[in-house]
Amino acid sequence: MPALTRWFLRSALVYLVAALLVGVALALPHGPALDALAPVWTHLFMVGWVTQTIFGVAYWMFPRCSWARPPCSSSPRSRSRSTRARA
């Protein structure tokens, strides 16, 4: 698993824990001051956890699109195509 994938998934877990803590605080009986945290919870959950998880899994499933292995790298497959094109 690429290092970038691990970083995305670790940060997704941090966002998930933060969203769960805010969600529990919103679920408990509270005053009107905590009602302002509803958009914060939505942002932490949707933008934080979901987005980081999607990017982490995408870099894991499609590693040739990551920085560790750029898409235009010289691979045996791309060399065989270039030699066929010359012949």
Phi and psi in radians as a Rosetta constraint file:
Dihedral C 1 N 2 CA 2 C 2 CIRCULARHARMONIC -1.100 0.35
Dihedral N 2 CA 2 C 2 N 3 CIRCULARHARMONIC 2.674 0.35
Dihedral C 2 N 3 CA 3 C 3 CIRCULARHARMONIC -1.095 0.35
Dihedral N 3 CA 3 C 3 N 4 CIRCULARHARMONIC -0.632 0.35
Dihedral C 3 N 4 CA 4 C 4 CIRCULARHARMONIC -1.097 0.35
Dihedral N 4 CA 4 C 4 N 5 CIRCULARHARMONIC -0.657 0.35
Dihedral C 4 N 5 CA 5 C 5 CIRCULARHARMONIC -1.094 0.35
Dihedral N 5 CA 5 C 5 N 6 CIRCULARHARMONIC -0.780 0.35
Dihedral C 5 N 6 CA 6 C 6 CIRCULARHARMONIC -1.068 0.35
Dihedral N 6 CA 6 C 6 N 7 CIRCULARHARMONIC -0.700 0.35
Dihedral C 6 N 7 CA 7 C 7 CIRCULARHARMONIC -1.136 0.35
Dihedral N 7 CA 7 C 7 N 8 CIRCULARHARMONIC -0.736 0.35
Dihedral C 7 N 8 CA 8 C 8 CIRCULARHARMONIC -1.086 0.35
Dihedral N 8 CA 8 C 8 N 9 CIRCULARHARMONIC -0.770 0.35
Dihedral C 8 N 9 CA 9 C 9 CIRCULARHARMONIC -1.238 0.35
Dihedral N 9 CA 9 C 9 N 10 CIRCULARHARMONIC -0.612 0.35
Dihedral C 9 N 10 CA 10 C 10 CIRCULARHARMONIC -1.153 0.35
Dihedral N 10 CA 10 C 10 N 11 CIRCULARHARMONIC -0.753 0.35
Dihedral C 10 N 11 CA 11 C 11 CIRCULARHARMONIC -1.189 0.35
Dihedral N 11 CA 11 C 11 N 12 CIRCULARHARMONIC -0.544 0.35
Dihedral C 11 N 12 CA 12 C 12 CIRCULARHARMONIC -1.106 0.35
Dihedral N 12 CA 12 C 12 N 13 CIRCULARHARMONIC -0.688 0.35
Dihedral C 12 N 13 CA 13 C 13 CIRCULARHARMONIC -1.152 0.35
Dihedral N 13 CA 13 C 13 N 14 CIRCULARHARMONIC -0.654 0.35
Dihedral C 13 N 14 CA 14 C 14 CIRCULARHARMONIC -1.110 0.35
Dihedral N 14 CA 14 C 14 N 15 CIRCULARHARMONIC -0.777 0.35
Dihedral C 14 N 15 CA 15 C 15 CIRCULARHARMONIC -1.098 0.35
Dihedral N 15 CA 15 C 15 N 16 CIRCULARHARMONIC -0.672 0.35
Dihedral C 15 N 16 CA 16 C 16 CIRCULARHARMONIC -1.123 0.35
Dihedral N 16 CA 16 C 16 N 17 CIRCULARHARMONIC -0.779 0.35
Dihedral C 16 N 17 CA 17 C 17 CIRCULARHARMONIC -1.106 0.35
Dihedral N 17 CA 17 C 17 N 18 CIRCULARHARMONIC -0.744 0.35
Dihedral C 17 N 18 CA 18 C 18 CIRCULARHARMONIC -1.110 0.35
Dihedral N 18 CA 18 C 18 N 19 CIRCULARHARMONIC -0.732 0.35
Dihedral C 18 N 19 CA 19 C 19 CIRCULARHARMONIC -1.147 0.35
Dihedral N 19 CA 19 C 19 N 20 CIRCULARHARMONIC -0.670 0.35
Dihedral C 19 N 20 CA 20 C 20 CIRCULARHARMONIC -1.138 0.35
Dihedral N 20 CA 20 C 20 N 21 CIRCULARHARMONIC -0.711 0.35
Dihedral C 20 N 21 CA 21 C 21 CIRCULARHARMONIC -1.119 0.35
Dihedral N 21 CA 21 C 21 N 22 CIRCULARHARMONIC -0.754 0.35
Dihedral C 21 N 22 CA 22 C 22 CIRCULARHARMONIC -1.170 0.35
Dihedral N 22 CA 22 C 22 N 23 CIRCULARHARMONIC -0.669 0.35
Dihedral C 22 N 23 CA 23 C 23 CIRCULARHARMONIC -1.121 0.35
Dihedral N 23 CA 23 C 23 N 24 CIRCULARHARMONIC -0.701 0.35
Dihedral C 23 N 24 CA 24 C 24 CIRCULARHARMONIC -1.147 0.35
Dihedral N 24 CA 24 C 24 N 25 CIRCULARHARMONIC -0.709 0.35
Dihedral C 24 N 25 CA 25 C 25 CIRCULARHARMONIC -1.103 0.35
Dihedral N 25 CA 25 C 25 N 26 CIRCULARHARMONIC -0.624 0.35
Dihedral C 25 N 26 CA 26 C 26 CIRCULARHARMONIC -1.295 0.35
Dihedral N 26 CA 26 C 26 N 27 CIRCULARHARMONIC -0.499 0.35
Dihedral C 26 N 27 CA 27 C 27 CIRCULARHARMONIC -1.359 0.35
Dihedral N 27 CA 27 C 27 N 28 CIRCULARHARMONIC -0.457 0.35
Dihedral C 27 N 28 CA 28 C 28 CIRCULARHARMONIC -1.288 0.35
Dihedral N 28 CA 28 C 28 N 29 CIRCULARHARMONIC 2.722 0.35
Dihedral C 28 N 29 CA 29 C 29 CIRCULARHARMONIC -1.057 0.35
Dihedral N 29 CA 29 C 29 N 30 CIRCULARHARMONIC 2.246 0.35
Dihedral C 29 N 30 CA 30 C 30 CIRCULARHARMONIC -2.598 0.35
Dihedral N 30 CA 30 C 30 N 31 CIRCULARHARMONIC 2.988 0.35
Dihedral C 30 N 31 CA 31 C 31 CIRCULARHARMONIC -1.530 0.35
Dihedral N 31 CA 31 C 31 N 32 CIRCULARHARMONIC -3.121 0.35
Dihedral C 31 N 32 CA 32 C 32 CIRCULARHARMONIC -1.198 0.35
Dihedral N 32 CA 32 C 32 N 33 CIRCULARHARMONIC -0.284 0.35
Dihedral C 32 N 33 CA 33 C 33 CIRCULARHARMONIC -1.169 0.35
Dihedral N 33 CA 33 C 33 N 34 CIRCULARHARMONIC -0.598 0.35
Dihedral C 33 N 34 CA 34 C 34 CIRCULARHARMONIC -1.390 0.35
Dihedral N 34 CA 34 C 34 N 35 CIRCULARHARMONIC -0.202 0.35
Dihedral C 34 N 35 CA 35 C 35 CIRCULARHARMONIC -1.122 0.35
Dihedral N 35 CA 35 C 35 N 36 CIRCULARHARMONIC -0.370 0.35
Dihedral C 35 N 36 CA 36 C 36 CIRCULARHARMONIC -1.237 0.35
Dihedral N 36 CA 36 C 36 N 37 CIRCULARHARMONIC -0.192 0.35
Dihedral C 36 N 37 CA 37 C 37 CIRCULARHARMONIC -1.469 0.35
Dihedral N 37 CA 37 C 37 N 38 CIRCULARHARMONIC -0.071 0.35
Dihedral C 37 N 38 CA 38 C 38 CIRCULARHARMONIC -1.066 0.35
Dihedral N 38 CA 38 C 38 N 39 CIRCULARHARMONIC -0.797 0.35
Dihedral C 38 N 39 CA 39 C 39 CIRCULARHARMONIC -1.150 0.35
Dihedral N 39 CA 39 C 39 N 40 CIRCULARHARMONIC -0.537 0.35
Dihedral C 39 N 40 CA 40 C 40 CIRCULARHARMONIC -1.146 0.35
Dihedral N 40 CA 40 C 40 N 41 CIRCULARHARMONIC -0.739 0.35
Dihedral C 40 N 41 CA 41 C 41 CIRCULARHARMONIC -1.101 0.35
Dihedral N 41 CA 41 C 41 N 42 CIRCULARHARMONIC -0.773 0.35
Dihedral C 41 N 42 CA 42 C 42 CIRCULARHARMONIC -1.068 0.35
Dihedral N 42 CA 42 C 42 N 43 CIRCULARHARMONIC -0.746 0.35
Dihedral C 42 N 43 CA 43 C 43 CIRCULARHARMONIC -1.143 0.35
Dihedral N 43 CA 43 C 43 N 44 CIRCULARHARMONIC -0.815 0.35
Dihedral C 43 N 44 CA 44 C 44 CIRCULARHARMONIC -1.051 0.35
Dihedral N 44 CA 44 C 44 N 45 CIRCULARHARMONIC -0.725 0.35
Dihedral C 44 N 45 CA 45 C 45 CIRCULARHARMONIC -1.323 0.35
Dihedral N 45 CA 45 C 45 N 46 CIRCULARHARMONIC -0.953 0.35
Dihedral C 45 N 46 CA 46 C 46 CIRCULARHARMONIC -1.340 0.35
Dihedral N 46 CA 46 C 46 N 47 CIRCULARHARMONIC -0.870 0.35
Dihedral C 46 N 47 CA 47 C 47 CIRCULARHARMONIC -1.360 0.35
Dihedral N 47 CA 47 C 47 N 48 CIRCULARHARMONIC -0.683 0.35
Dihedral C 47 N 48 CA 48 C 48 CIRCULARHARMONIC -1.333 0.35
Dihedral N 48 CA 48 C 48 N 49 CIRCULARHARMONIC -1.240 0.35
Dihedral C 48 N 49 CA 49 C 49 CIRCULARHARMONIC -1.199 0.35
Dihedral N 49 CA 49 C 49 N 50 CIRCULARHARMONIC -0.888 0.35
Dihedral C 49 N 50 CA 50 C 50 CIRCULARHARMONIC -1.134 0.35
Dihedral N 50 CA 50 C 50 N 51 CIRCULARHARMONIC -0.821 0.35
Dihedral C 50 N 51 CA 51 C 51 CIRCULARHARMONIC -1.154 0.35
Dihedral N 51 CA 51 C 51 N 52 CIRCULARHARMONIC -0.779 0.35
Dihedral C 51 N 52 CA 52 C 52 CIRCULARHARMONIC -1.101 0.35
Dihedral N 52 CA 52 C 52 N 53 CIRCULARHARMONIC -0.670 0.35
Dihedral C 52 N 53 CA 53 C 53 CIRCULARHARMONIC -1.162 0.35
Dihedral N 53 CA 53 C 53 N 54 CIRCULARHARMONIC -0.746 0.35
Dihedral C 53 N 54 CA 54 C 54 CIRCULARHARMONIC -1.063 0.35
Dihedral N 54 CA 54 C 54 N 55 CIRCULARHARMONIC -0.810 0.35
Dihedral C 54 N 55 CA 55 C 55 CIRCULARHARMONIC -1.145 0.35
Dihedral N 55 CA 55 C 55 N 56 CIRCULARHARMONIC -0.702 0.35
Dihedral C 55 N 56 CA 56 C 56 CIRCULARHARMONIC -1.094 0.35
Dihedral N 56 CA 56 C 56 N 57 CIRCULARHARMONIC -0.782 0.35
Dihedral C 56 N 57 CA 57 C 57 CIRCULARHARMONIC -1.212 0.35
Dihedral N 57 CA 57 C 57 N 58 CIRCULARHARMONIC -0.640 0.35
Dihedral C 57 N 58 CA 58 C 58 CIRCULARHARMONIC -1.121 0.35
Dihedral N 58 CA 58 C 58 N 59 CIRCULARHARMONIC -0.751 0.35
Dihedral C 58 N 59 CA 59 C 59 CIRCULARHARMONIC -1.180 0.35
Dihedral N 59 CA 59 C 59 N 60 CIRCULARHARMONIC -0.487 0.35
Dihedral C 59 N 60 CA 60 C 60 CIRCULARHARMONIC -1.329 0.35
Dihedral N 60 CA 60 C 60 N 61 CIRCULARHARMONIC -0.707 0.35
Dihedral C 60 N 61 CA 61 C 61 CIRCULARHARMONIC -1.335 0.35
Dihedral N 61 CA 61 C 61 N 62 CIRCULARHARMONIC -0.568 0.35
Dihedral C 61 N 62 CA 62 C 62 CIRCULARHARMONIC -2.106 0.35
Dihedral N 62 CA 62 C 62 N 63 CIRCULARHARMONIC 1.259 0.35
Dihedral C 62 N 63 CA 63 C 63 CIRCULARHARMONIC -1.181 0.35
Dihedral N 63 CA 63 C 63 N 64 CIRCULARHARMONIC -0.385 0.35
Dihedral C 63 N 64 CA 64 C 64 CIRCULARHARMONIC -1.221 0.35
Dihedral N 64 CA 64 C 64 N 65 CIRCULARHARMONIC -0.217 0.35
Dihedral C 64 N 65 CA 65 C 65 CIRCULARHARMONIC -1.627 0.35
Dihedral N 65 CA 65 C 65 N 66 CIRCULARHARMONIC 0.057 0.35
Dihedral C 65 N 66 CA 66 C 66 CIRCULARHARMONIC -1.639 0.35
Dihedral N 66 CA 66 C 66 N 67 CIRCULARHARMONIC 2.985 0.35
Dihedral C 66 N 67 CA 67 C 67 CIRCULARHARMONIC -1.210 0.35
Dihedral N 67 CA 67 C 67 N 68 CIRCULARHARMONIC -0.448 0.35
Dihedral C 67 N 68 CA 68 C 68 CIRCULARHARMONIC -1.164 0.35
Dihedral N 68 CA 68 C 68 N 69 CIRCULARHARMONIC -0.532 0.35
Dihedral C 68 N 69 CA 69 C 69 CIRCULARHARMONIC -2.480 0.35
Dihedral N 69 CA 69 C 69 N 70 CIRCULARHARMONIC 1.566 0.35
Dihedral C 69 N 70 CA 70 C 70 CIRCULARHARMONIC -1.079 0.35
Dihedral N 70 CA 70 C 70 N 71 CIRCULARHARMONIC 2.681 0.35
Dihedral C 70 N 71 CA 71 C 71 CIRCULARHARMONIC -1.157 0.35
Dihedral N 71 CA 71 C 71 N 72 CIRCULARHARMONIC -0.409 0.35
Dihedral C 71 N 72 CA 72 C 72 CIRCULARHARMONIC -1.734 0.35
Dihedral N 72 CA 72 C 72 N 73 CIRCULARHARMONIC 0.424 0.35
Dihedral C 72 N 73 CA 73 C 73 CIRCULARHARMONIC -1.265 0.35
Dihedral N 73 CA 73 C 73 N 74 CIRCULARHARMONIC 2.739 0.35
Dihedral C 73 N 74 CA 74 C 74 CIRCULARHARMONIC -1.439 0.35
Dihedral N 74 CA 74 C 74 N 75 CIRCULARHARMONIC 1.947 0.35
Dihedral C 74 N 75 CA 75 C 75 CIRCULARHARMONIC -2.069 0.35
Dihedral N 75 CA 75 C 75 N 76 CIRCULARHARMONIC 2.842 0.35
Dihedral C 75 N 76 CA 76 C 76 CIRCULARHARMONIC -1.015 0.35
Dihedral N 76 CA 76 C 76 N 77 CIRCULARHARMONIC -0.565 0.35
Dihedral C 76 N 77 CA 77 C 77 CIRCULARHARMONIC -1.177 0.35
Dihedral N 77 CA 77 C 77 N 78 CIRCULARHARMONIC -0.752 0.35
Dihedral C 77 N 78 CA 78 C 78 CIRCULARHARMONIC -1.238 0.35
Dihedral N 78 CA 78 C 78 N 79 CIRCULARHARMONIC -0.544 0.35
Dihedral C 78 N 79 CA 79 C 79 CIRCULARHARMONIC -1.208 0.35
Dihedral N 79 CA 79 C 79 N 80 CIRCULARHARMONIC -0.649 0.35
Dihedral C 79 N 80 CA 80 C 80 CIRCULARHARMONIC -1.176 0.35
Dihedral N 80 CA 80 C 80 N 81 CIRCULARHARMONIC -0.608 0.35
Dihedral C 80 N 81 CA 81 C 81 CIRCULARHARMONIC -1.140 0.35
Dihedral N 81 CA 81 C 81 N 82 CIRCULARHARMONIC -0.721 0.35
Dihedral C 81 N 82 CA 82 C 82 CIRCULARHARMONIC -1.216 0.35
Dihedral N 82 CA 82 C 82 N 83 CIRCULARHARMONIC -0.586 0.35
Dihedral C 82 N 83 CA 83 C 83 CIRCULARHARMONIC -1.266 0.35
Dihedral N 83 CA 83 C 83 N 84 CIRCULARHARMONIC -0.578 0.35
Dihedral C 83 N 84 CA 84 C 84 CIRCULARHARMONIC -1.200 0.35
Dihedral N 84 CA 84 C 84 N 85 CIRCULARHARMONIC -0.606 0.35
Dihedral C 84 N 85 CA 85 C 85 CIRCULARHARMONIC -1.185 0.35
Dihedral N 85 CA 85 C 85 N 86 CIRCULARHARMONIC -0.576 0.35
Dihedral C 85 N 86 CA 86 C 86 CIRCULARHARMONIC -1.320 0.35
Dihedral N 86 CA 86 C 86 N 87 CIRCULARHARMONIC -0.520 0.35
